[in-house]
Amino acid sequence: MNTAMYEAAAGAQVFGYVVVLVIGLLCVAGLIWAVRLGMKVRRREPGPPRPEEQPRMPASGPVGETLEMREPDEVPQAGNGERLTPYQTGNVASKRADDQQRMRWSPGSSGSFGGGGGGRT
């Protein structure tokens, strides 16, 4: 009879192997449960849209782009030294600029508009 096998089975290492095996089985069971739950949730979701439900181009054709220079609107001024709160300013948007010329880079200036470089010297 091989007593080495019985001595190894009686040792403390076997308990560690059993614990690792049980934890592994629990992880596998948890993953199987998560996949089944995901499949059940997926079945309840609506299917993909049918071709007739897809967006269509307008009858007038594709919408064109508009390229224009914009500048900010003036912020309303408060009277009598009061300060304005955000709800009093409303939607401060932008408006079409009077000058529609694009800003151009001039040699000797910084690399970008407002880039903070050395500027002209």
HELIX and SHEET records of a PDB file:
HELIX    1   1 THR A    3  ALA A   10  1                                   8    
HELIX    2   2 ALA A   12  ARG A   44  1                                  33    
HELIX    3   3 PRO A   51  GLU A   53  5                                   3    
HELIX    4   4 PRO A   86  THR A   89  1                                   4    
SHEET    1   A 2 ARG A  70  PRO A  72  0                                        
SHEET    2   A 2 SER A  94  ARG A  96 -1                                        
END                                                                             
